[in-house]
Amino acid sequence: MLIAVPGGLKAQATRYRPAANYTAGGKADQSEGAKILSDFRQAGIAGTYWLEFQLRVMPRKGDERTLKGHLLGSRNEHGPISRLTLAGGDGGIAAERRWLIQSGPKPAAWQWAGDTAKTAELAAGDAFTSIGGTDLTLFDLQMPFIYWPDFIYEGVAKVRGRPAHSFLFYPPADLAAARPALTGVRVLLDTQFQALVQAELLGAKGASEKTISILDLKKTGEQWIVKSIDLRNNLTRDKTRITFTAASLNLTLPADTFSPDALAQEPLALAEAKIERF
């Protein structure tokens, strides 16, 4: 152990950390940034909700295709939690697939593969696996970087003409070991709507390898929700667009709906009268 420990410390010390890009030229107020981030961590869609979506896969080369699914979300004592269902028989997917996604400081995920097999808990590295051959991953949905304790507030930047708070997050040691290519995530939060505008996954030397962009929002009742998102692979230049086509908010569902064992069961059907289609 006495021989091994210094080597481990040396490996950590030499790990690349992207430099902060302070938007005003000088160091931003880090206490202000911590408060902004704390407020954002508590934001989100109120109550339990259901969203229907389409995944439009747009490769740089080859044919486009569209997958369909829905997302059931809520919040528990650990943070946001959601059930993702991707329909089968479309886009080359033979059977329906389901995931349970726990976000927050201790992210976790489980998968049910559309057969009689038991629900399986996924390893941390599995979060980066493509969902249905698209550019969407469980990591994109978990957004664990929002809760990483090692971050720098870079100040207010402009994204598509709108002011946004810019943060640079550094991955914790366990994730860095599972995904050494990921050196950081730059996140921009809209100053007015308290919503994520853009996230960039940074690779070697801080180069942007993937960009997640919120294209527009939709107001349903008194709640603002995301209407469409672009996920762009900056290495291959492939892109996937998520478009939400319907929503149902303020749902009342059984307490075990968001348990791993419940993944093998369909949640209660929603009455059409409670669904708003866009």
N, C-alpha and C positions, 0 to 999 in steps of 0.2 A: 504493500500500500504506500509506503514511503517513497518508493520509486515511481509509482503510477500517478500519484496526485499531482506533482509538478507538471507532468506532461499534459494532464487534463486541464490544468489552469492555463498552460501555455496555449492550448488549442482554443480555449474560450477567448483568451486575450487577443488572438490573431484573427478572430472572426470579424468580417467586414461589417461596419456600421455606416449606412448612408448618412451623409452630413445633412444637417437641418438647412432649409432654405427660408430664412427669415424674410417675410414679405415686405417689411418696412425698412430693411437694411440693418436694423439693430435687433438685439434679442427681445423677443416678445415677453409680456408679463405671464410667467408660468402659473402663478396662483389664479389669475383670471382664466387661463386655459383649463386648469383643473376644475374650476367651477362650471365652465361651459360643458366640459365633458361629463361631469357628474350629472348635470341636468339632462343631457342627451341620453345617458344610460337608463334613465327612468322614463323616457318618452316612448312613444309607440302607439299602436292602435289599442284603444281601451277595451277591456273585456275580452270575451272569446269571439272569434270571427272566422269566416270561411271566404276564401278567394278562389275563383276559377281563373285559369291562365292558359295561354298558348306559348310554346317555345318554338320560335322560328329560327331554324338552323341555317346560317348563311355562310357556307365555306367559300374561301377565295377561289377554289377550284372545285367543280362538281355541282351536283344538283342541290337545290334547297329542299327542305322538308320541314314539316310542322308536327310537333307533339303536343298533347293536351294533358292537363292534370288539374289538381286543386290543392290548396294549402289551407289547413285548419290550424289556427294559432291562438295562443293564450299566454299567460304568464303564471309561473309558480314561484316557490320560495327561492329557486336557484336562478331565475331570470326568465327571459322569453323562451317559450317552447312551442314547437309546431310539428304537425304531421303533414308530410309531403306525399302525394299520390301521383304517380305517372301512369297514364292509361296504357294498356297493352294493345297489341294488334295494330300498332301504328309506328311509323318511323323505324322499323326494324326491331321493335321490342315485342317479343313473343307473348309476354304475360304482364299483367299489372304488377307494379313494384311500389313498395311503400317504405318510407323512412320516418323515424321519430328523431327530431333534432332539438337537442337542449343547448340553448345559448347561455351566455353569462360568463362569470369568471372561471367556471369549471365546465367547459363544453363537452358534450358527449353525443353519440348518435347510434341508432340501431336500425337494422334493415330487415324487412320481410320480403322475400323474393317471389311472392305470388304462387306459392304452393303450400303443402302441408308442413314444411319445415318450420322449426321454431325460429322466433325472432333472434337475430344475432347482433351482439354489440360490436361496433366497428372500432378499429384501432385509430389512433390520432392521424397517422399517415393516410388512412383511407378517405379522410375528408377531402382530399385533393383529387380523388378519382372522378372522372367525368360522369355526369348523370345522363344516361340514355344517349351517349355519344355526342352531347352538346358541350358548350363551353361553360355550363353551369356546374358547380360542385357544391357539396355540403358545406365546405368552408365559406363559400360565398353567402350561403344562407345563414350560417351560424354567426358570421362576422365576429369571431372571438377577439379580433384585434382591438375592438372597441373597449375591451376590458383589460388589455395588457397594461401592466403597471408602468412599464418603461416607455415613456413617450416624451416628445417635445412639442410644445405649442409654437407654431411658426407665425401666427398672426392672421390677419384677414387678407384673403386673396380674392381674385375675380374668376368665376367659372361661368362661361357663357353669358358674361355681362352682369352676373349677380354676385354680391359679396358673400364669401363663405369663410368660416374658420378653418384653418389648415393645421393638421396634426400629423406628426411622423411617429409611428409606433414601431417598436423593435420586438421581435418574437422572443418569448421566454425560452429558457434553455432546453426544456423537453421537446418543444415544437421545433426548435432549431436543429436538434439532433435528428428528429423524424423527417424534417424538410430543410436540409442545409442550403438549398438553393434560394430559399426565401430570406432576404436580408432585412426587409421592412415593409410597412404598408403606409402609404400616405392617404389620409382621409380628409375630405372637405365637407363641412356641415353648413347648410344654408343658415344665414344669420336670422332670417325672418321666420321660416317655417320649422326650424329645429329638426331638419331632415337631412339625411345623408345625400349629398349631391354627387360625389364621385369618390372612388377608392382605387388606388393603384398598388398592385402587388409588385414589389421591387425585387430584382434578382441581383446577379453579379454586378459589382460596382455601382449599385443603385439604379440600374436601368429598369425602366417600366416594362414588365413582362405581360401584365394583364390590366385592363382598365374596366372598371364597373361604373357605368354612368346612369344616373337617374334622368330620364328624358322628360317626364312630366308627372304631375300629380292630379288626382281626381278627388273632389269633395263629395262625400255621400253623407247626407244628414249634416251633423256638425263635425264630422271626422274627415281629415285629409288622409288619403291613402296613395300609395304609388300606383301610377297607371301603366308605365312601361319602363323597362331597363334594358340597356345594351351591355353585353359582356364581350369585350374584344380581346382576343389573343394577339398581343403585339409581336409575337415571334412568328406565328403562322399567318397572321392577318385574317383568320377566321373570326366569325362573329355570331353570336346568338342573341336574339331579342326576346325578352319576356314581356308579354302583353296581358294584363289582367282584364278579363272580360265580364266579370260579375263579382258581386260581393254580398255578404250577409253578415251584419254586425250584431253585437250585444246578444250573443247566443247563450242558452242555458243547456249544458251537456253533462252527462254523468261524470263523476269525479275521476274515474279510471280511463277516460277517453285518451289521455295523454300518457298512459303507462306502456312500457314496451310490450307486455303481453297482449294489449288491446290492438296492436298493429295487425294481427291476423283477422280482425273483425272490422266490418264496415261500420263507421260511425252512424248515428241516427240520420235518416234522410231529412233534408230540409224542405219545408213547404215552399213551393214556387212563389207564393205571395210574399215571403220574407227575403227573396233574392232580388237584388237590383242589378239589372244587366246594362252594360255600357254600350 
